Amino acid sequence: MTTASTTDTASTSSTTDAAGTTARPPRWSGAAGTYPQWYEDPLSCLQTTLSSILLEHGLQPVAVLGPSCEFVFAPGDVMREEFYRPVQSERGVAADLIPYHDVESAWTTGSTADDLIALVEEHSSVIVAVDNYHLPFRPAYQDVHAAHLVVVPAWRRTPEGGVEFYVSDAQPPAFQGWLSAEHLVASWTSGNPTDTQDVFFSSREIGGRVLTVDVRQRPEEPATGQVLRALQGNLDRWNEGTAGTSDRLWTGRSGLRRFIGHLHERAGDPAELRPAYTFGWAMQAQAFLHGRFAQEAGLRSKDGRLSAVAASADRVVSAWSNLRLLSAHAANVPGISALILRRGEELLHAYEQLAVDWRLALSKEGADVR
């Protein structure tokens, strides 16, 4: 990568598109206070880091991340990271999570502090993959290897000529502040070796990965019909899912059914069940955000059908907890095969009830769901 200049990141320039719409807010420098953070349980670092980027652009995480809710699984993927989610489109994971806004993301790599400086200069705030083992502010510091994501919105030169990066991590115990390049680069380029203390999020090299996110324009505020369009899209994806032998992704109702069978067939091998814990986090977090989205829409419109959608989304969240934790502790659970099937069927039922409530909400003609 091209080496960045030695200037501080306190620049306040912004760019505009041909229509004059602001494409990027003034670069965050710390002068106005702390970097925006947002966290809710059970979100992973994927949702919390994207939420920070959205907040920086003046957008609310629930309104932007909450409309979409789906099931998608990629058999054969390596699922060794907290932030794992199957990629569906060429526009990146951010676009998959945020299909109703003009958002796009892409993974890139680097290996030095200068590489990271160049990325911050080019993209403003970036999302950096790290190994918790090398981060002094994480409880796992010098103890446990585990993949994670943080936001890096700025860098600066110290009086001694060194480099520091501003790091924002909304995941508990939460941190933001300046960190030496030595610590961050070590974490960012870590091999993240196999760690028996965390068999879920170790064993995959961090590899200097950075997720860049482009929010090319600020979408209009939610308008009449936006909620209904989101519910219809969710329902269509649920009904039209695929799970054929040649399909790269298993999606929707048919995908979830095949996924449950996939777990049941492998119930005798605890290692084969671990992906349900890892990958399930992304699905669970998305259902949680959708429930919040429907709840807020229902409160605004006083539409009880949207409140029912919110309640059903919460049941999906709970069903994922049951399946994820069972899969995580499979080695110590008698009768695991029958229990996996039972919890899987409960998850399928929860999604089916959510689909019923999507249909009921859509059946109310002229509903004002602003």
Residue pairs with C-beta under 8 A, 6 or more apart in sequence:
1 110
1 112
1 114
1 115
1 118
1 119
2 118
3 114
3 117
3 118
4 114
4 117
4 118
4 120
4 121
5 121
6 157
8 29
8 155
8 156
8 157
9 27
9 29
9 120
9 121
9 154
9 155
9 156
10 27
10 29
10 31
10 154
10 156
11 27
11 29
12 26
12 27
12 29
13 26
13 27
14 22
14 23
14 24
14 25
14 26
14 27
15 22
15 23
15 24
16 22
16 23
17 23
17 216
17 217
21 217
21 218
22 217
22 218
23 215
23 216
23 217
24 57
24 124
24 215
25 56
25 57
25 58
25 124
27 124
27 153
27 154
28 35
28 56
28 124
28 125
28 153
28 154
29 154
30 154
30 166
34 168
34 176
35 52
35 56
35 125
35 151
35 153
35 166
35 168
35 176
36 52
36 55
36 56
37 48
37 51
37 52
37 55
37 168
37 170
37 174
37 176
38 48
38 51
38 52
38 55
38 61
38 170
39 48
39 51
39 170
39 171
39 172
39 174
40 288
40 292
42 281
42 284
42 285
42 288
42 317
42 321
43 51
43 285
43 288
43 289
44 82
44 83
44 171
44 281
44 282
44 285
45 82
45 83
45 148
45 149
45 150
45 169
45 170
45 171
46 82
46 83
46 84
46 85
46 93
46 97
46 149
46 282
46 285
47 61
47 65
47 97
47 285
47 286
47 289
48 170
48 171
49 83
49 127
49 149
49 150
49 151
49 170
49 211
50 61
50 65
50 94
50 97
50 98
50 127
50 213
51 61
51 65
51 170
52 125
52 151
52 168
52 170
53 125
53 127
53 151
53 213
53 215
54 60
54 61
54 64
54 65
54 215
55 61
56 124
56 125
56 153
57 215
57 218
58 218
59 101
59 215
59 218
59 219
61 289
62 289
62 292
62 293
62 296
63 222
63 293
63 296
64 98
64 101
64 103
64 219
65 97
65 98
65 286
65 289
66 289
66 290
66 292
66 293
66 294
66 296
67 99
67 100
67 226
67 227
67 230
67 233
67 234
67 290
67 293
68 97
68 98
68 99
68 100
68 230
68 233
68 234
68 286
68 290
69 234
69 286
69 287
69 289
69 290
69 313
69 316
69 354
70 234
70 237
70 238
70 251
70 252
70 286
71 238
71 241
71 250
71 251
71 252
71 253
71 255
71 256
71 259
71 283
71 351
72 86
72 88
72 96
72 249
72 250
72 251
72 255
72 283
73 86
73 249
73 250
73 251
73 255
73 256
73 259
73 279
74 86
74 87
74 248
74 249
74 250
75 250
75 262
77 84
77 86
77 275
77 279
78 204
79 274
79 275
79 278
79 279
80 147
80 200
80 201
80 202
80 203
80 204
80 278
81 129
81 147
81 201
81 204
81 278
82 146
82 147
82 148
82 149
82 200
82 201
82 278
82 281
83 129
83 147
83 148
83 149
84 278
84 279
84 281
84 282
85 93
85 96
85 97
85 279
85 282
86 249
86 279
86 282
87 93
87 96
88 96
88 249
89 95
89 96
91 104
91 105
92 104
92 105
92 106
92 107
92 211
93 105
93 211
94 103
94 104
94 105
94 211
94 213
95 103
95 104
95 105
97 286
99 233
100 219
100 226
100 229
100 230
100 233
101 215
101 219
102 215
102 216
102 217
102 219
103 213
103 214
103 215
103 216
104 213
104 214
104 216
105 211
105 212
105 213
105 214
106 211
106 212
107 209
107 210
107 211
108 119
108 209
108 210
108 212
109 207
109 208
109 209
109 210
110 116
110 118
110 119
110 188
110 208
110 210
111 189
111 208
112 185
113 163
113 165
113 181
113 184
113 185
115 208
116 126
116 128
116 152
116 155
116 165
116 181
116 184
116 185
116 188
116 210
117 155
117 163
119 126
119 210
119 212
120 126
120 152
120 153
120 154
120 155
120 165
122 212
123 212
123 213
123 214
124 153
125 151
125 152
125 153
125 213
126 151
126 152
126 153
126 210
126 211
126 212
126 213
127 149
127 150
127 151
127 152
127 210
127 211
127 212
127 213
128 149
128 150
128 151
128 152
128 184
128 188
128 209
128 210
128 211
129 147
129 148
129 149
129 188
129 206
129 207
129 208
129 209
129 210
129 211
130 147
130 148
130 149
130 150
130 184
130 187
130 188
130 190
130 206
131 145
131 146
131 147
131 148
131 187
131 190
131 192
131 206
132 138
132 139
132 140
132 141
132 144
132 145
132 146
132 147
132 148
132 187
133 140
133 141
133 142
133 143
133 144
133 145
133 146
133 187
133 190
133 192
133 195
134 141
134 183
134 186
134 187
134 190
135 141
135 148
135 150
135 167
135 169
135 179
135 183
135 184
135 187
136 179
136 183
137 167
137 169
137 173
137 175
137 177
137 179
138 148
138 169
138 175
139 173
140 146
140 198
143 197
144 195
144 197
144 198
144 202
145 190
145 192
145 193
145 194
145 195
145 198
145 202
146 192
146 195
146 198
146 200
146 201
146 202
147 192
147 201
147 202
147 204
147 206
148 169
148 171
148 201
149 211
150 167
150 168
150 169
151 167
151 168
151 169
152 165
152 166
152 167
152 168
152 184
153 166
153 168
154 165
154 166
155 163
155 164
155 165
155 166
156 163
156 164
156 166
156 178
157 163
157 164
158 164
162 180
162 181
163 180
163 181
164 178
164 179
164 180
164 181
165 178
165 179
165 181
165 184
166 176
166 177
166 178
166 179
167 175
167 176
167 177
167 178
167 179
167 184
168 175
168 176
169 175
169 176
187 206
188 206
188 208
188 209
189 206
189 207
189 208
190 205
190 206
191 205
191 206
192 202
192 203
192 204
192 205
192 206
193 202
193 203
194 202
194 203
195 202
195 203
199 274
200 274
200 277
200 278
200 328
201 278
222 297
222 370
223 370
224 368
224 369
224 370
225 369
226 369
226 370
227 293
227 294
227 297
227 306
227 369
227 370
228 361
228 362
228 367
228 369
230 293
231 309
231 358
231 361
231 362
232 358
232 362
234 290
234 358
235 355
235 358
235 359
235 362
237 251
237 252
238 252
238 253
238 351
238 355
238 358
239 252
239 253
239 355
240 252
241 250
241 251
241 252
241 253
241 254
241 255
241 256
242 249
242 250
242 251
242 252
242 254
242 255
243 250
243 251
243 254
243 255
243 257
243 258
243 259
249 255
250 256
250 258
250 259
253 348
253 351
253 352
253 355
256 347
256 348
256 351
257 348
259 344
260 340
260 341
260 344
260 345
260 347
260 348
263 272
263 273
263 276
263 327
263 340
263 344
264 337
264 340
264 341
264 344
266 272
266 273
267 273
267 330
267 336
267 337
267 340
268 336
268 337
270 330
270 331
273 327
273 328
273 330
273 336
273 340
274 327
274 328
275 327
276 323
276 324
276 327
277 324
277 325
277 327
277 328
280 320
280 323
280 324
280 327
281 324
283 320
284 316
284 317
284 320
284 321
284 324
287 313
287 314
287 316
287 317
287 320
287 354
288 313
288 314
288 317
290 309
290 313
291 309
291 310
291 311
291 312
291 313
291 314
291 316
291 317
292 310
294 306
294 307
294 309
294 310
294 313
295 306
295 307
295 310
297 303
297 306
297 369
297 370
298 304
298 305
298 306
298 307
298 309
298 310
299 307
300 369
300 370
301 367
301 368
301 369
301 370
303 361
303 364
303 367
303 368
303 369
305 357
305 360
305 361
305 364
305 367
306 361
306 369
308 357
308 360
308 361
309 354
309 357
309 358
309 361
311 357
312 350
312 353
312 354
312 356
312 357
313 354
315 350
315 353
315 354
316 347
316 350
316 351
316 354
318 350
319 343
319 346
319 347
319 349
319 350
320 347
322 343
322 346
322 347
323 340
323 343
323 344
323 346
323 347
326 333
326 336
326 339
326 340
326 343
327 340
330 336
330 340
333 339
361 367
361 369
